Amino acid sequence: MIYVEKDSLNSLPVKILEKKGINFEIIDDASIVEDSKKNIVITSKLNKFVHPCPATKNYRCCNYQVVDAIEGCPFDCKYCILQVYLNHEYIKIYSKTDLIRREIIELNKRGRYRLGTGELSDSLALDNIFEFSKFYADIVNNLENIQFEFKTKSKNIQNLLNLNPKNIVVSWSLNPEFIVEKEELYAAKVKDRIEAAKICSEYGYKVSFHFDPLIFYENFENGYTSVINELFEKIDEKNVEFISISTFRFIPELYDIVRERFSETMLFENRFIKAGDGKLRYFKALRFYMLRFVVNKIRSYWKNVFVYFCMEQDDIWKKLFKFDPGEREVFEKNFPWYKI
């Protein structure tokens, strides 16, 4: 069910609902709404919409910027950190699109940035309803200093096919289908994600991929080899902007939440160690093995695509890539966007 706070009735998201004839219920505030992923609340509450992606001391951060117009996701990945970060299960959509636009334009004035929507929500999971891709494209394609990323686990790309791909990258998170079926509930199948990426690349978009989180299990190598091989068969290297890689890690609070919400999961079958950022991670030798395996598999086909690690320490970079990318502003200069 979609609920709309009274102060949001004249907002862009609500106008889109009205245009499409989609029913909604008007409420005073979200306190009356059942806290469920099945519900959507359009709110006029204020927020800091554009901000840096959270980083952790001693782990290399790429200075990515995020914009949060939506909080929550209709998918239900068992490892999702939103289960800890958000204090609600319903999906919250902010209606102050004028302020979101203003903050993006202000970011553009401060310098050259990569900006995306995939931190507190899936970028495209609800795009068939609310068409935020059109809203963002209209803004960023008139700016010179923003590269905008839609990050998704969906195949919901129809609106993108009618947009100018000028400053836009479309990215998919990838894992073996075995992981998707067990741990990424309601998300699109891997083959459908890759097919969607193929279609977007044919329409002129730069596409990217996130092998994050890599999840270790028996026959890890076979599973990830299968995904990467399918990627190579469908996608031309020249259309790939970047690939990020990182292993499964989580804050301790997530453990009890996952155990309570899901009767089965393979996430915690391995041993973990508490790392310097307070997160539980695989032992370093295993992390190194997983990262090296995926990097080598990618490099066996694609020699020139920019590959980076998300939130890894400098020694991992030095061992696998023979250099340290540095922090934030230094790190981000390695991305193709900064070399145009």
Phi and psi restraints in degrees (value plus and minus 20) as a CYANA .aco file:
   2 ILE   PHI    -125.4   -85.4
   2 ILE   PSI     107.9   147.9
   3 TYR   PHI    -136.0   -96.0
   3 TYR   PSI     121.9   161.9
   4 VAL   PHI    -147.1  -107.1
   4 VAL   PSI     102.7   142.7
   5 GLU   PHI     -88.9   -48.9
   5 GLU   PSI     125.9   165.9
   6 LYS   PHI     -74.3   -34.3
   6 LYS   PSI     -59.7   -19.7
   7 ASP   PHI     -89.2   -49.2
   7 ASP   PSI     -28.1    11.9
   8 SER   PHI    -122.6   -82.6
   8 SER   PSI     -15.3    24.7
   9 LEU   PHI     -81.5   -41.5
   9 LEU   PSI     -48.5    -8.5
  10 ASN   PHI    -119.9   -79.9
  10 ASN   PSI      -3.6    36.4
  11 SER   PHI    -104.7   -64.7
  11 SER   PSI     145.0   185.0
  12 LEU   PHI     -79.5   -39.5
  12 LEU   PSI     -67.2   -27.2
  13 PRO   PHI     -78.2   -38.2
  13 PRO   PSI     -57.9   -17.9
  14 VAL   PHI     -92.8   -52.8
  14 VAL   PSI     -57.9   -17.9
  15 LYS   PHI     -80.8   -40.8
  15 LYS   PSI     -56.5   -16.5
  16 ILE   PHI     -86.3   -46.3
  16 ILE   PSI     -62.6   -22.6
  17 LEU   PHI     -79.1   -39.1
  17 LEU   PSI     -64.8   -24.8
  18 GLU   PHI     -84.4   -44.4
  18 GLU   PSI     -61.2   -21.2
  19 LYS   PHI     -81.7   -41.7
  19 LYS   PSI     -56.4   -16.4
  20 LYS   PHI    -108.0   -68.0
  20 LYS   PSI     -24.2    15.8
  21 GLY   PHI      51.5    91.5
  21 GLY   PSI       8.5    48.5
  22 ILE   PHI    -108.4   -68.4
  22 ILE   PSI     106.6   146.6
  23 ASN   PHI     -91.9   -51.9
  23 ASN   PSI     128.4   168.4
  24 PHE   PHI    -169.8  -129.8
  24 PHE   PSI     142.4   182.4
  25 GLU   PHI    -132.8   -92.8
  25 GLU   PSI     114.1   154.1
  26 ILE   PHI    -107.6   -67.6
  26 ILE   PSI     112.6   152.6
  27 ILE   PHI    -153.5  -113.5
  27 ILE   PSI     143.6   183.6
  28 ASP   PHI     -98.5   -58.5
  28 ASP   PSI     -63.4   -23.4
  29 ASP   PHI    -179.4  -139.4
  29 ASP   PSI     152.0   192.0
  30 ALA   PHI     -95.9   -55.9
  30 ALA   PSI     -24.5    15.5
  31 SER   PHI     -83.5   -43.5
  31 SER   PSI     -41.7    -1.7
  32 ILE   PHI    -110.0   -70.0
  32 ILE   PSI     -25.9    14.1
  33 VAL   PHI    -106.4   -66.4
  33 VAL   PSI     113.7   153.7
  34 GLU   PHI     -81.5   -41.5
  34 GLU   PSI     111.5   151.5
  35 ASP   PHI    -101.2   -61.2
  35 ASP   PSI      68.1   108.1
  36 SER   PHI    -164.0  -124.0
  36 SER   PSI     126.8   166.8
  37 LYS   PHI     -81.0   -41.0
  37 LYS   PSI     -37.5     2.5
  38 LYS   PHI     -95.4   -55.4
  38 LYS   PSI     -30.8     9.2
  39 ASN   PHI    -128.8   -88.8
  39 ASN   PSI     125.5   165.5
  40 ILE   PHI    -143.3  -103.3
  40 ILE   PSI     112.8   152.8
  41 VAL   PHI    -139.8   -99.8
  41 VAL   PSI     103.2   143.2
  42 ILE   PHI    -116.4   -76.4
  42 ILE   PSI      98.2   138.2
  43 THR   PHI    -142.6  -102.6
  43 THR   PSI     130.5   170.5
  44 SER   PHI    -116.6   -76.6
  44 SER   PSI     -13.4    26.6
  45 LYS   PHI     -77.2   -37.2
  45 LYS   PSI     129.9   169.9
  46 LEU   PHI    -107.0   -67.0
  46 LEU   PSI     138.7   178.7
  47 ASN   PHI    -176.0  -136.0
  47 ASN   PSI     142.8   182.8
  48 LYS   PHI    -108.7   -68.7
  48 LYS   PSI      78.7   118.7
  49 PHE   PHI     -96.1   -56.1
  49 PHE   PSI     -61.9   -21.9
  50 VAL   PHI    -127.3   -87.3
  50 VAL   PSI     107.4   147.4
  51 HIS   PHI    -181.3  -141.3
  51 HIS   PSI     143.6   183.6
  52 PRO   PHI     -87.6   -47.6
  52 PRO   PSI     125.7   165.7
  53 CYS   PHI     -81.6   -41.6
  53 CYS   PSI     114.6   154.6
  54 PRO   PHI     -78.6   -38.6
  54 PRO   PSI     118.1   158.1
  55 ALA   PHI    -141.2  -101.2
  55 ALA   PSI     146.8   186.8
  56 THR   PHI    -146.4  -106.4
  56 THR   PSI     115.8   155.8
  57 LYS   PHI     -77.2   -37.2
  57 LYS   PSI     116.4   156.4
  58 ASN   PHI      57.6    97.6
  58 ASN   PSI     -16.1    23.9
  59 TYR   PHI    -139.3   -99.3
  59 TYR   PSI     112.7   152.7
  60 ARG   PHI     -88.0   -48.0
  60 ARG   PSI     103.9   143.9
  61 CYS   PHI    -135.5   -95.5
  61 CYS   PSI     120.8   160.8
  62 CYS   PHI    -116.0   -76.0
  62 CYS   PSI     -11.7    28.3
  63 ASN   PHI      48.1    88.1
  63 ASN   PSI       4.1    44.1
  64 TYR   PHI     -82.3   -42.3
  64 TYR   PSI     122.3   162.3
  65 GLN   PHI    -129.5   -89.5
  65 GLN   PSI     126.3   166.3
  66 VAL   PHI    -144.9  -104.9
  66 VAL   PSI     132.4   172.4
  67 VAL   PHI    -145.8  -105.8
  67 VAL   PSI     106.3   146.3
  68 ASP   PHI    -131.9   -91.9
  68 ASP   PSI      67.1   107.1
  69 ALA   PHI    -110.5   -70.5
  69 ALA   PSI     -39.9     0.1
  70 ILE   PHI    -150.4  -110.4
  70 ILE   PSI     118.1   158.1
  71 GLU   PHI    -141.5  -101.5
  71 GLU   PSI     104.0   144.0
  72 GLY   PHI      87.0   127.0
  72 GLY   PSI     143.2   183.2
  73 CYS   PHI    -167.6  -127.6
  73 CYS   PSI     118.9   158.9
  74 PRO   PHI     -93.7   -53.7
  74 PRO   PSI     -38.9     1.1
  75 PHE   PHI     -96.3   -56.3
  75 PHE   PSI     145.2   185.2
  76 ASP   PHI    -158.3  -118.3
  76 ASP   PSI      42.8    82.8
  77 CYS   PHI     -86.6   -46.6
  77 CYS   PSI     109.1   149.1
  78 LYS   PHI     -85.8   -45.8
  78 LYS   PSI     -46.3    -6.3
  79 TYR   PHI    -109.3   -69.3
  79 TYR   PSI     -18.3    21.7
  80 CYS   PHI     -84.6   -44.6
  80 CYS   PSI     107.9   147.9
  81 ILE   PHI     -92.7   -52.7
  81 ILE   PSI     -35.3     4.7
  82 LEU   PHI     -82.3   -42.3
  82 LEU   PSI     -42.4    -2.4
  83 GLN   PHI     -81.3   -41.3
  83 GLN   PSI     -44.5    -4.5
  84 VAL   PHI    -118.7   -78.7
  84 VAL   PSI     -62.9   -22.9
  85 TYR   PHI     -91.2   -51.2
  85 TYR   PSI     -57.4   -17.4
  86 LEU   PHI    -112.2   -72.2
  86 LEU   PSI     125.8   165.8
  87 ASN   PHI    -119.0   -79.0
  87 ASN   PSI      -0.5    39.5
  88 HIS   PHI    -169.4  -129.4
  88 HIS   PSI     129.4   169.4
  89 GLU   PHI    -113.7   -73.7
  89 GLU   PSI     -48.9    -8.9
  90 TYR   PHI     -84.3   -44.3
  90 TYR   PSI     138.8   178.8
  91 ILE   PHI    -109.8   -69.8
  91 ILE   PSI     104.5   144.5
  92 LYS   PHI    -123.8   -83.8
  92 LYS   PSI     108.1   148.1
  93 ILE   PHI    -138.0   -98.0
  93 ILE   PSI     102.7   142.7
  94 TYR   PHI    -102.4   -62.4
  94 TYR   PSI     112.4   152.4
  95 SER   PHI    -113.3   -73.3
  95 SER   PSI     -28.2    11.8
  96 LYS   PHI    -100.1   -60.1
  96 LYS   PSI      44.0    84.0
  97 THR   PHI     -86.7   -46.7
  97 THR   PSI     -45.1    -5.1
  98 ASP   PHI     -84.5   -44.5
  98 ASP   PSI     -58.2   -18.2
  99 LEU   PHI     -92.7   -52.7
  99 LEU   PSI     -55.4   -15.4
 100 ILE   PHI     -82.3   -42.3
 100 ILE   PSI     -65.8   -25.8
 101 ARG   PHI     -78.5   -38.5
 101 ARG   PSI     -64.9   -24.9
 102 ARG   PHI     -82.3   -42.3
 102 ARG   PSI     -61.7   -21.7
 103 GLU   PHI     -88.0   -48.0
 103 GLU   PSI     -54.7   -14.7
 104 ILE   PHI     -86.8   -46.8
 104 ILE   PSI     -63.0   -23.0
 105 ILE   PHI     -84.1   -44.1
 105 ILE   PSI     -58.2   -18.2
 106 GLU   PHI     -85.3   -45.3
 106 GLU   PSI     -58.5   -18.5
 107 LEU   PHI     -81.0   -41.0
 107 LEU   PSI     -62.1   -22.1
 108 ASN   PHI     -79.7   -39.7
 108 ASN   PSI     -52.8   -12.8
 109 LYS   PHI     -93.3   -53.3
 109 LYS   PSI     -42.8    -2.8
 110 ARG   PHI    -104.7   -64.7
 110 ARG   PSI     -34.5     5.5
 111 GLY   PHI     130.3   170.3
 111 GLY   PSI    -186.7  -146.7
 112 ARG   PHI    -115.3   -75.3
 112 ARG   PSI     106.4   146.4
 113 TYR   PHI    -160.7  -120.7
 113 TYR   PSI     133.7   173.7
 114 ARG   PHI    -118.3   -78.3
 114 ARG   PSI     110.7   150.7
 115 LEU   PHI    -153.3  -113.3
 115 LEU   PSI     119.8   159.8
 116 GLY   PHI    -172.6  -132.6
 116 GLY   PSI     151.7   191.7
 117 THR   PHI    -132.0   -92.0
 117 THR   PSI     -12.0    28.0
 118 GLY   PHI    -111.9   -71.9
 118 GLY   PSI      -1.6    38.4
 119 GLU   PHI    -106.1   -66.1
 119 GLU   PSI     -73.1   -33.1
 120 LEU   PHI    -123.4   -83.4
 120 LEU   PSI     -13.5    26.5
 121 SER   PHI    -181.7  -141.7
 121 SER   PSI     147.5   187.5
 122 ASP   PHI    -104.2   -64.2
 122 ASP   PSI     110.6   150.6
 123 SER   PHI     -82.1   -42.1
 123 SER   PSI     -50.9   -10.9
 124 LEU   PHI    -141.8  -101.8
 124 LEU   PSI     -21.7    18.3
 125 ALA   PHI     -77.8   -37.8
 125 ALA   PSI     -54.1   -14.1
 126 LEU   PHI    -131.8   -91.8
 126 LEU   PSI      -5.2    34.8
 127 ASP   PHI     -88.6   -48.6
 127 ASP   PSI     -45.4    -5.4
 128 ASN   PHI     -85.9   -45.9
 128 ASN   PSI     -41.8    -1.8
 129 ILE   PHI    -115.8   -75.8
 129 ILE   PSI     -74.7   -34.7
 130 PHE   PHI    -119.8   -79.8
 130 PHE   PSI     -32.7     7.3
 131 GLU   PHI      36.9    76.9
 131 GLU   PSI      18.5    58.5
 132 PHE   PHI     -85.7   -45.7
 132 PHE   PSI     -43.2    -3.2
 133 SER   PHI     -79.7   -39.7
 133 SER   PSI     -59.2   -19.2
 134 LYS   PHI     -86.3   -46.3
 134 LYS   PSI     -62.2   -22.2
 135 PHE   PHI     -79.2   -39.2
 135 PHE   PSI     -69.2   -29.2
 136 TYR   PHI     -88.7   -48.7
 136 TYR   PSI     -62.4   -22.4
 137 ALA   PHI     -80.4   -40.4
 137 ALA   PSI     -59.4   -19.4
 138 ASP   PHI     -81.1   -41.1
 138 ASP   PSI     -52.1   -12.1
 139 ILE   PHI    -100.2   -60.2
 139 ILE   PSI     -77.9   -37.9
 140 VAL   PHI     -92.2   -52.2
 140 VAL   PSI     -46.5    -6.5
 141 ASN   PHI     -95.7   -55.7
 141 ASN   PSI     -24.7    15.3
 142 ASN   PHI    -125.7   -85.7
 142 ASN   PSI     -10.5    29.5
 143 LEU   PHI    -135.5   -95.5
 143 LEU   PSI     132.8   172.8
 144 GLU   PHI    -119.0   -79.0
 144 GLU   PSI     -37.7     2.3
 145 ASN   PHI    -133.4   -93.4
 145 ASN   PSI      -6.7    33.3
 146 ILE   PHI    -141.6  -101.6
 146 ILE   PSI     107.4   147.4
 147 GLN   PHI    -127.6   -87.6
 147 GLN   PSI     102.3   142.3
 148 PHE   PHI    -124.1   -84.1
 148 PHE   PSI     113.5   153.5
 149 GLU   PHI    -135.5   -95.5
 149 GLU   PSI     107.4   147.4
 150 PHE   PHI    -117.5   -77.5
 150 PHE   PSI      97.8   137.8
 151 LYS   PHI    -131.3   -91.3
 151 LYS   PSI     107.5   147.5
 152 THR   PHI    -169.7  -129.7
 152 THR   PSI     142.6   182.6
 153 LYS   PHI    -139.1   -99.1
 153 LYS   PSI       0.4    40.4
 154 SER   PHI    -127.7   -87.7
 154 SER   PSI     157.3   197.3
 155 LYS   PHI    -135.9   -95.9
 155 LYS   PSI       1.0    41.0
 156 ASN   PHI    -107.5   -67.5
 156 ASN   PSI      56.9    96.9
 157 ILE   PHI    -133.7   -93.7
 157 ILE   PSI     -15.2    24.8
 158 GLN   PHI     -77.5   -37.5
 158 GLN   PSI     -62.4   -22.4
 159 ASN   PHI     -84.1   -44.1
 159 ASN   PSI     -52.6   -12.6
 160 LEU   PHI     -82.9   -42.9
 160 LEU   PSI     -48.0    -8.0
 161 LEU   PHI     -93.0   -53.0
 161 LEU   PSI     -26.6    13.4
 162 ASN   PHI    -132.6   -92.6
 162 ASN   PSI      -6.7    33.3
 163 LEU   PHI    -135.2   -95.2
 163 LEU   PSI     140.0   180.0
 164 ASN   PHI     -97.8   -57.8
 164 ASN   PSI     101.7   141.7
 165 PRO   PHI    -102.0   -62.0
 165 PRO   PSI      -8.6    31.4
 166 LYS   PHI     -63.9   -23.9
 166 LYS   PSI     -82.1   -42.1
 167 ASN   PHI    -130.0   -90.0
 167 ASN   PSI       5.9    45.9
 168 ILE   PHI    -137.8   -97.8
 168 ILE   PSI     117.0   157.0
 169 VAL   PHI    -136.6   -96.6
 169 VAL   PSI     115.8   155.8
 170 VAL   PHI    -132.2   -92.2
 170 VAL   PSI     106.7   146.7
 171 SER   PHI    -142.7  -102.7
 171 SER   PSI     126.6   166.6
 172 TRP   PHI    -144.0  -104.0
 172 TRP   PSI     115.9   155.9
 173 SER   PHI    -101.6   -61.6
 173 SER   PSI     114.1   154.1
 174 LEU   PHI    -146.6  -106.6
 174 LEU   PSI     119.8   159.8
 175 ASN   PHI    -168.0  -128.0
 175 ASN   PSI     142.4   182.4
 176 PRO   PHI     -78.7   -38.7
 176 PRO   PSI     130.6   170.6
 177 GLU   PHI     -77.8   -37.8
 177 GLU   PSI     -51.0   -11.0
 178 PHE   PHI     -77.5   -37.5
 178 PHE   PSI     -62.3   -22.3
 179 ILE   PHI     -91.3   -51.3
 179 ILE   PSI     -63.3   -23.3
 180 VAL   PHI     -76.7   -36.7
 180 VAL   PSI     -67.4   -27.4
 181 GLU   PHI     -83.9   -43.9
 181 GLU   PSI     -55.9   -15.9
 182 LYS   PHI    -110.0   -70.0
 182 LYS   PSI     -53.7   -13.7
 183 GLU   PHI    -142.2  -102.2
 183 GLU   PSI     -35.1     4.9
 184 GLU   PHI    -136.0   -96.0
 184 GLU   PSI      49.7    89.7
 185 LEU   PHI     -84.8   -44.8
 185 LEU   PSI     113.7   153.7
 186 TYR   PHI      55.6    95.6
 186 TYR   PSI     -25.0    15.0
 187 ALA   PHI     -97.0   -57.0
 187 ALA   PSI     142.0   182.0
 188 ALA   PHI     -87.1   -47.1
 188 ALA   PSI     133.1   173.1
 189 LYS   PHI     -83.9   -43.9
 189 LYS   PSI     133.4   173.4
 190 VAL   PHI     -79.6   -39.6
 190 VAL   PSI     -64.0   -24.0
 191 LYS   PHI     -81.4   -41.4
 191 LYS   PSI     -52.6   -12.6
 192 ASP   PHI     -93.5   -53.5
 192 ASP   PSI     -54.7   -14.7
 193 ARG   PHI     -84.6   -44.6
 193 ARG   PSI     -65.3   -25.3
 194 ILE   PHI     -87.2   -47.2
 194 ILE   PSI     -57.8   -17.8
 195 GLU   PHI     -84.4   -44.4
 195 GLU   PSI     -60.0   -20.0
 196 ALA   PHI     -83.1   -43.1
 196 ALA   PSI     -59.3   -19.3
 197 ALA   PHI     -83.9   -43.9
 197 ALA   PSI     -60.4   -20.4
 198 LYS   PHI     -80.3   -40.3
 198 LYS   PSI     -65.9   -25.9
 199 ILE   PHI     -83.6   -43.6
 199 ILE   PSI     -64.8   -24.8
 200 CYS   PHI     -81.1   -41.1
 200 CYS   PSI     -61.0   -21.0
 201 SER   PHI     -84.3   -44.3
 201 SER   PSI     -54.4   -14.4
 202 GLU   PHI     -90.7   -50.7
 202 GLU   PSI     -42.9    -2.9
 203 TYR   PHI    -109.0   -69.0
 203 TYR   PSI     -14.8    25.2
 204 GLY   PHI      80.9   120.9
 204 GLY   PSI     -17.8    22.2
 205 TYR   PHI    -101.3   -61.3
 205 TYR   PSI     124.9   164.9
 206 LYS   PHI     -95.7   -55.7
 206 LYS   PSI     117.6   157.6
 207 VAL   PHI    -140.2  -100.2
 207 VAL   PSI     135.0   175.0
 208 SER   PHI    -163.0  -123.0
 208 SER   PSI     147.1   187.1
 209 PHE   PHI    -160.7  -120.7
 209 PHE   PSI     123.3   163.3
 210 HIS   PHI    -140.5  -100.5
 210 HIS   PSI      88.9   128.9
 211 PHE   PHI    -110.0   -70.0
 211 PHE   PSI      54.3    94.3
 212 ASP   PHI    -175.7  -135.7
 212 ASP   PSI      91.8   131.8
 213 PRO   PHI    -113.6   -73.6
 213 PRO   PSI     119.0   159.0
 214 LEU   PHI     -89.8   -49.8
 214 LEU   PSI     109.5   149.5
 215 ILE   PHI    -137.2   -97.2
 215 ILE   PSI     105.0   145.0
 216 PHE   PHI    -104.0   -64.0
 216 PHE   PSI     117.1   157.1
 217 TYR   PHI    -178.3  -138.3
 217 TYR   PSI     150.2   190.2
 218 GLU   PHI     -81.4   -41.4
 218 GLU   PSI     113.2   153.2
 219 ASN   PHI      50.8    90.8
 219 ASN   PSI       6.8    46.8
 220 PHE   PHI     -66.2   -26.2
 220 PHE   PSI     -66.5   -26.5
 221 GLU   PHI     -81.1   -41.1
 221 GLU   PSI     -64.5   -24.5
 222 ASN   PHI     -85.5   -45.5
 222 ASN   PSI     -60.7   -20.7
 223 GLY   PHI     -83.1   -43.1
 223 GLY   PSI     -68.5   -28.5
 224 TYR   PHI     -94.3   -54.3
 224 TYR   PSI     -50.4   -10.4
 225 THR   PHI     -81.7   -41.7
 225 THR   PSI     -61.9   -21.9
 226 SER   PHI     -81.7   -41.7
 226 SER   PSI     -64.9   -24.9
 227 VAL   PHI     -83.5   -43.5
 227 VAL   PSI     -66.6   -26.6
 228 ILE   PHI     -86.9   -46.9
 228 ILE   PSI     -58.8   -18.8
 229 ASN   PHI     -81.7   -41.7
 229 ASN   PSI     -62.5   -22.5
 230 GLU   PHI     -84.5   -44.5
 230 GLU   PSI     -56.1   -16.1
 231 LEU   PHI     -82.1   -42.1
 231 LEU   PSI     -66.4   -26.4
 232 PHE   PHI     -83.5   -43.5
 232 PHE   PSI     -55.3   -15.3
 233 GLU   PHI     -90.1   -50.1
 233 GLU   PSI     -51.5   -11.5
 234 LYS   PHI    -119.0   -79.0
 234 LYS   PSI     -49.1    -9.1
 235 ILE   PHI    -133.1   -93.1
 235 ILE   PSI     114.8   154.8
 236 ASP   PHI    -103.6   -63.6
 236 ASP   PSI     113.0   153.0
 237 GLU   PHI     -73.8   -33.8
 237 GLU   PSI     -56.3   -16.3
 238 LYS   PHI     -85.4   -45.4
 238 LYS   PSI     -36.8     3.2
 239 ASN   PHI    -114.6   -74.6
 239 ASN   PSI     -20.8    19.2
 240 VAL   PHI    -116.2   -76.2
 240 VAL   PSI     104.0   144.0
 241 GLU   PHI    -103.7   -63.7
 241 GLU   PSI     -64.5   -24.5
 242 PHE   PHI    -185.1  -145.1
 242 PHE   PSI     146.8   186.8
 243 ILE   PHI    -155.8  -115.8
 243 ILE   PSI     108.4   148.4
 244 SER   PHI    -126.7   -86.7
 244 SER   PSI     129.5   169.5
 245 ILE   PHI    -159.0  -119.0
 245 ILE   PSI     118.2   158.2
 246 SER   PHI    -184.3  -144.3
 246 SER   PSI     135.5   175.5
 247 THR   PHI    -112.3   -72.3
 247 THR   PSI     141.1   181.1
 248 PHE   PHI     -77.5   -37.5
 248 PHE   PSI     109.2   149.2
 249 ARG   PHI    -167.3  -127.3
 249 ARG   PSI     135.8   175.8
 250 PHE   PHI    -178.0  -138.0
 250 PHE   PSI     133.2   173.2
 251 ILE   PHI    -100.2   -60.2
 251 ILE   PSI     129.4   169.4
 252 PRO   PHI     -74.2   -34.2
 252 PRO   PSI     -52.2   -12.2
 253 GLU   PHI     -81.7   -41.7
 253 GLU   PSI     -44.0    -4.0
 254 LEU   PHI     -88.3   -48.3
 254 LEU   PSI     -50.7   -10.7
 255 TYR   PHI     -76.5   -36.5
 255 TYR   PSI     -72.8   -32.8
 256 ASP   PHI     -87.0   -47.0
 256 ASP   PSI     -55.4   -15.4
 257 ILE   PHI     -83.4   -43.4
 257 ILE   PSI     -65.7   -25.7
 258 VAL   PHI     -85.3   -45.3
 258 VAL   PSI     -63.8   -23.8
 259 ARG   PHI     -82.1   -42.1
 259 ARG   PSI     -54.3   -14.3
 260 GLU   PHI     -96.7   -56.7
 260 GLU   PSI     -57.6   -17.6
 261 ARG   PHI    -103.9   -63.9
 261 ARG   PSI     -49.5    -9.5
 262 PHE   PHI    -145.1  -105.1
 262 PHE   PSI     111.4   151.4
 263 SER   PHI     -94.1   -54.1
 263 SER   PSI     -46.0    -6.0
 264 GLU   PHI    -154.5  -114.5
 264 GLU   PSI     118.1   158.1
 265 THR   PHI    -181.2  -141.2
 265 THR   PSI     129.0   169.0
 266 MET   PHI    -124.3   -84.3
 266 MET   PSI     -14.2    25.8
 267 LEU   PHI     -82.5   -42.5
 267 LEU   PSI     -54.5   -14.5
 268 PHE   PHI    -126.8   -86.8
 268 PHE   PSI       1.2    41.2
 269 GLU   PHI     -95.1   -55.1
 269 GLU   PSI     -36.7     3.3
 270 ASN   PHI    -121.2   -81.2
 270 ASN   PSI     149.0   189.0
 271 ARG   PHI    -106.0   -66.0
 271 ARG   PSI     128.0   168.0
 272 PHE   PHI    -149.3  -109.3
 272 PHE   PSI     139.5   179.5
 273 ILE   PHI    -149.2  -109.2
 273 ILE   PSI     123.2   163.2
 274 LYS   PHI     -97.1   -57.1
 274 LYS   PSI      97.9   137.9
 275 ALA   PHI    -109.3   -69.3
 275 ALA   PSI     159.4   199.4
 276 GLY   PHI     -83.7   -43.7
 276 GLY   PSI     -39.4     0.6
 277 ASP   PHI    -113.4   -73.4
 277 ASP   PSI     -13.6    26.4
 278 GLY   PHI      64.0   104.0
 278 GLY   PSI     -25.2    14.8
 279 LYS   PHI    -108.6   -68.6
 279 LYS   PSI     133.3   173.3
 280 LEU   PHI    -108.2   -68.2
 280 LEU   PSI     107.5   147.5
 281 ARG   PHI    -151.6  -111.6
 281 ARG   PSI     139.8   179.8
 282 TYR   PHI     -79.2   -39.2
 282 TYR   PSI     135.6   175.6
 283 PHE   PHI     -76.3   -36.3
 283 PHE   PSI     126.8   166.8
 284 LYS   PHI     -78.9   -38.9
 284 LYS   PSI     -57.8   -17.8
 285 ALA   PHI     -81.5   -41.5
 285 ALA   PSI     -59.4   -19.4
 286 LEU   PHI     -90.7   -50.7
 286 LEU   PSI     -62.6   -22.6
 287 ARG   PHI     -78.1   -38.1
 287 ARG   PSI     -64.7   -24.7
 288 PHE   PHI     -82.3   -42.3
 288 PHE   PSI     -62.9   -22.9
 289 TYR   PHI     -81.6   -41.6
 289 TYR   PSI     -65.7   -25.7
 290 MET   PHI     -84.1   -44.1
 290 MET   PSI     -66.3   -26.3
 291 LEU   PHI     -82.7   -42.7
 291 LEU   PSI     -64.8   -24.8
 292 ARG   PHI     -83.0   -43.0
 292 ARG   PSI     -61.5   -21.5
 293 PHE   PHI     -80.1   -40.1
 293 PHE   PSI     -68.5   -28.5
 294 VAL   PHI     -88.7   -48.7
 294 VAL   PSI     -61.9   -21.9
 295 VAL   PHI     -79.2   -39.2
 295 VAL   PSI     -68.3   -28.3
 296 ASN   PHI     -83.2   -43.2
 296 ASN   PSI     -58.1   -18.1
 297 LYS   PHI     -85.4   -45.4
 297 LYS   PSI     -62.7   -22.7
 298 ILE   PHI     -83.9   -43.9
 298 ILE   PSI     -65.8   -25.8
 299 ARG   PHI     -88.5   -48.5
 299 ARG   PSI     -40.8    -0.8
 300 SER   PHI     -86.7   -46.7
 300 SER   PSI     -38.7     1.3
 301 TYR   PHI    -135.9   -95.9
 301 TYR   PSI     -71.5   -31.5
 302 TRP   PHI    -124.9   -84.9
 302 TRP   PSI      88.0   128.0
 303 LYS   PHI    -104.8   -64.8
 303 LYS   PSI     -44.2    -4.2
 304 ASN   PHI    -135.6   -95.6
 304 ASN   PSI     -29.0    11.0
 305 VAL   PHI     -84.9   -44.9
 305 VAL   PSI     118.7   158.7
 306 PHE   PHI     -91.4   -51.4
 306 PHE   PSI      99.1   139.1
 307 VAL   PHI    -134.8   -94.8
 307 VAL   PSI     113.9   153.9
 308 TYR   PHI    -160.0  -120.0
 308 TYR   PSI     141.8   181.8
 309 PHE   PHI    -120.6   -80.6
 309 PHE   PSI     115.6   155.6
 310 CYS   PHI    -113.0   -73.0
 310 CYS   PSI      98.6   138.6
 311 MET   PHI      36.7    76.7
 311 MET   PSI      36.8    76.8
 312 GLU   PHI    -140.3  -100.3
 312 GLU   PSI     140.7   180.7
 313 GLN   PHI    -100.5   -60.5
 313 GLN   PSI     142.5   182.5
 314 ASP   PHI     -82.6   -42.6
 314 ASP   PSI     -51.2   -11.2
 315 ASP   PHI     -88.4   -48.4
 315 ASP   PSI     -50.3   -10.3
 316 ILE   PHI     -84.4   -44.4
 316 ILE   PSI     -64.7   -24.7
 317 TRP   PHI     -79.5   -39.5
 317 TRP   PSI     -66.1   -26.1
 318 LYS   PHI     -84.2   -44.2
 318 LYS   PSI     -59.0   -19.0
 319 LYS   PHI     -90.3   -50.3
 319 LYS   PSI     -59.7   -19.7
 320 LEU   PHI    -116.2   -76.2
 320 LEU   PSI     -51.8   -11.8
 321 PHE   PHI    -136.4   -96.4
 321 PHE   PSI     -23.7    16.3
 322 LYS   PHI      47.1    87.1
 322 LYS   PSI       0.2    40.2
 323 PHE   PHI    -177.5  -137.5
 323 PHE   PSI     142.3   182.3
 324 ASP   PHI    -127.1   -87.1
 324 ASP   PSI     101.5   141.5
 325 PRO   PHI     -93.3   -53.3
 325 PRO   PSI     -32.3     7.7
 326 GLY   PHI      59.3    99.3
 326 GLY   PSI    -192.5  -152.5
 327 GLU   PHI    -121.9   -81.9
 327 GLU   PSI     126.7   166.7
 328 ARG   PHI      15.0    55.0
 328 ARG   PSI    -117.4   -77.4
 329 GLU   PHI     -82.5   -42.5
 329 GLU   PSI     -53.1   -13.1
 330 VAL   PHI     -93.0   -53.0
 330 VAL   PSI     -66.6   -26.6
 331 PHE   PHI     -75.8   -35.8
 331 PHE   PSI     -69.4   -29.4
 332 GLU   PHI     -85.4   -45.4
 332 GLU   PSI     -39.9     0.1
 333 LYS   PHI     -88.6   -48.6
 333 LYS   PSI     -29.6    10.4
 334 ASN   PHI     -98.2   -58.2
 334 ASN   PSI     -37.1     2.9
 335 PHE   PHI     -93.7   -53.7
 335 PHE   PSI     124.3   164.3
 336 PRO   PHI     -74.2   -34.2
 336 PRO   PSI     -53.0   -13.0
 337 TRP   PHI     -76.4   -36.4
 337 TRP   PSI     -52.1   -12.1
 338 TYR   PHI    -105.9   -65.9
 338 TYR   PSI     -22.6    17.4
 339 LYS   PHI    -129.2   -89.2
 339 LYS   PSI     -15.2    24.8
